[in-house]
Amino acid sequence: MKAPLIVDLRSDTVSKPTPEMRKVMAAAEVGDDVFQDDPTVNRLEEKMADVFGKEASLFVPTGTMANLVSVLAQTHPGETLLLHPDAHPFRAEAANVAVVGGLLVKTVPGELGIMNLEQLTGEIVRDDNVHHSETTLIAVENTTNAGGGNVYPLERIQRIGALAKENDMRVHCDGARIFNASVASGDTPARIVRDCDTVSACFSKGLGCPAGSIVAGEASIIKRARKLRKMLGGGMRQVGILAAAAEHAVDNHVERLADDHRHVQRFRDAFSSIEGISFPLPTPTNILYIDVDDAASFVGKLEEKGVRMLAFGPKRIRAVFHLDVDDAGVEKCIDECGQLLEAGVHAS
Ligand SMILES: *Cc1c(COP(=O)(O)O)cnc(C)c1O
């Protein structure tokens, strides 16, 4: 009997390496990367520096470490980091910037995960008053995960970059899903991060790698980040096996992100005028927030049918589309959700 189709939309991190990816991983030339002897990692780091239009880049195990070394490399303990209250380092990195970085964090709200420029300007403290913590780093997130996978308008990043320059501050871009931003907007990754000093990006999300992230920026910052990676226990050895997966993903899995974005629209359109379900945020990329009356019950019933989503709040569900969800998977998902809505499962 054929195994029943499971459609897992809890996150794009659940995507698995393809057979082709496993092949390049198995064949990868490797060396000890702490000695910078791994030719595959070295090649990836050169390539990613190019992709982001920066001097250098560094391969790290996770997006969390990518953000952390970027922040640590550009701040000192006691300084202030500005970011959106929905930003990943604020919500979902176990307070690492406070614990490891000794930083004060101030949040700057704004629609769809995008910081309000006026409020951002109001939070900047740059003086030698002994009472003050100086703001030295701004972090933007692109796309905005909890902001519905939204894309930062280039003009906003440019103004944030200019504001940072005026105040002798730096800008980090948490680009866990920057390739989604690039595919949705048509702007190259290098153009998107032109006004940012550093950028981090994940290979392990929609690009389908088993692990791995990258940090790019000027050579002196990447040099500091390399030491910080070692300090944090992220110096890996024959890790060309993972770098090969990342290189393969960048070459083969970026353009297809458009399919994920199309799948989100297909799902949304299917329920555009159905009662009991609504979509609270715009959905330009691969992340879809869904509102129903009772998220836990809806997600529980859906799971029984082989469709997995995440209950994000009492009424809010998150579905993230990715490499392992094809057209048939999307149709199954629409079908099962439609049946639940018809049966009134959304009603608590
Ligand atoms: C997933 C994610 C991260 C962290 O990546 P991990 O590899 O899970 O540590 C950072 N920022 C954003 C916006 C993310 O979505």
The ligand as an SDF file (V2000), in Angstrom:
LIG
                    3D

 15 15  0  0  0  0  0  0  0  0999 V2000
   14.8640   30.5100   11.5260 C   0  0  0  0  0  0  0  0  0  0  0  0
   15.2650   31.9090   11.7130 C   0  0  0  0  0  0  0  0  0  0  0  0
   16.4690   32.2260   12.3690 C   0  0  0  0  0  0  0  0  0  0  0  0
   17.3240   31.1980   13.0710 C   0  0  0  0  0  0  0  0  0  0  0  0
   17.7390   30.1250   12.3410 O   0  0  0  0  0  0  0  0  0  0  0  0
   18.1080   28.7090   13.0190 P   0  0  0  0  0  0  0  0  0  0  0  0
   18.8980   28.0560   11.9510 O   0  0  0  0  0  0  0  0  0  0  0  0
   16.8140   28.0550   13.3430 O   0  0  0  0  0  0  0  0  0  0  0  0
   18.9220   28.9720   14.2400 O   0  0  0  0  0  0  0  0  0  0  0  0
   16.8070   33.5540   12.4470 C   0  0  0  0  0  0  0  0  0  0  0  0
   16.0340   34.5110   11.9220 N   0  0  0  0  0  0  0  0  0  0  0  0
   14.8680   34.2510   11.3010 C   0  0  0  0  0  0  0  0  0  0  0  0
   14.0600   35.3700   10.7300 C   0  0  0  0  0  0  0  0  0  0  0  0
   14.4430   32.9400   11.1830 C   0  0  0  0  0  0  0  0  0  0  0  0
   13.2750   32.6820   10.5730 O   0  0  0  0  0  0  0  0  0  0  0  0
  1  2  1  0
  2  3  1  0
  2 14  2  0
  3  4  1  0
  3 10  2  0
  4  5  1  0
  5  6  1  0
  6  7  2  0
  6  8  1  0
  6  9  1  0
 10 11  1  0
 11 12  2  0
 12 13  1  0
 12 14  1  0
 14 15  1  0
M  END
$$$$
